[in-house]
Amino acid sequence: AQGRYEARQENIGKLKEFGDRQLTQGMGMAGALAVPVKIAMDLEEAQADLKKVAKFGSKEMETGFYKAMRNFSENNPISQKELFQIAGAGAQAGISTGELRQYTEDAAKIKVAFDMNTEAAGNFLAKTRAQFGIGQKEVMDYADVINYLANNVAVTAPELVNVSQEVGGLGGIAGISKESVMALGATLVASGVDAKVAATGLKNFSLGLTAGESATNRQKAAFESLGLSAGQVAKDMQANADKTILNVLSKIKQLPAHLRGATIKDLFGKESIQSVTELMNHLDDLGVTLTNVHDKTKTAGSVNAEYNERIKTLKSNLETLRNTIVNVGVDLGNALAPSLIRIAAQIKPVVKNFANWIQKHPKLVTGIMKTVLALAAFKIGIG
């Protein structure tokens, strides 16, 4: 009897082991199938979000865009999903569908080169285009200047982007080119001035230089103390802003030290004292930087060069490999999708009928569940 009991227990153990193994394998297979399906679903959602704001002229254009984004994602560390997010933000900002591919790829390069997050890179391109009323090529030329400064002055690209978005457009009114505004901003931030403070200082500095006939009596007197006139300085700003700026700063620097602060305050306001003082103290560096930002031989292609260097890193290569693997997962998910849709359609009536049966027999279902719970409790009790 003891032998039969042990044999029965051994068989029960084998059955349990077999069941556990089959359950584990089944769960593993289900998980293996679920991953590519989830990846494909996420990408499909990203594409759907894009289509809400981007009006593709034809199915061929839409398919071509998706294919281009996939190919691009397999050669850089930014995923397809992120690329669609960039494209969606661009479309919302008014970027035409015809320009969307170039815009998205350029924003991806800026994200990598400037070390910015996806949203910030897209916003920079869209806002800069609107701010200056320029096209994609001109924005990238401007981005080259920012990247050049970030590589040659003690400042980061995101800091310069902040300055640009605060006061970049003001330069056009004051006669200062957007590139020169960046040179001024880079000089200030590199000198330890906070980007926000620098932006405020540059704004007041520009307004003071172009006050002209609307200058206050204090401003007029301050300009006269420098051997200048407010009206002439305003005219000179429109003719050659960089030269005028350097000349005014040089005149302030020639003043006795005890008069400089008061003169700066009278000309540009109290909030500008720190910024203008730093520009004055770094006059020689500022002169060189103003020259360099207009030198295409120094700035052209800076973003592309930075991007190409950064994607060579181990981190970027691993992220690019991840994108390729994810894209394979998307293919698997898309291949499984038709079968899953058919299975779901077949199962749905069964599930619905079962739900209806439960609703019609609540007491019976309750009794069954109580019995199952009692058996479970009994099994736990006896081990």
Secondary structure, 3 states (H helix, E strand, C coil): CHHHHHHHHHHHHHHHHHHHHHHHHHHHHHHHHHHHHHHHHHHHHHHHHHHHHCCCCCHHHHHHHHHHHHHHHCCCCCCHHHHHHHHHHHHHCCCCHHHHHHHHHHHHHHHHHHCCCHHHHHHHHHHHHHHHCCCHHHHHHHHHHHHHHHHHCCCCHHHHHHHHHHHCCHHHHHCCCHHHHHHHHHHHHHCCCCHHHHHHHHHHHHHHHCCHHHCCHHHHHHHHHCCCCHHHHHHHHHHCHHHHHHHHHHHHHHCCHHHHHHHHHHHHCHHHHHHHHHHHHCHHHHHHHHHHCCCHHHHCCHHHHHHHHHCCCHHHHHHHHHHHHHHHHHHHHHHHHHHHHHHHHHHHHHHHHHHHHHHHCHHHHHHHHHHHHHHHHHHHHHC
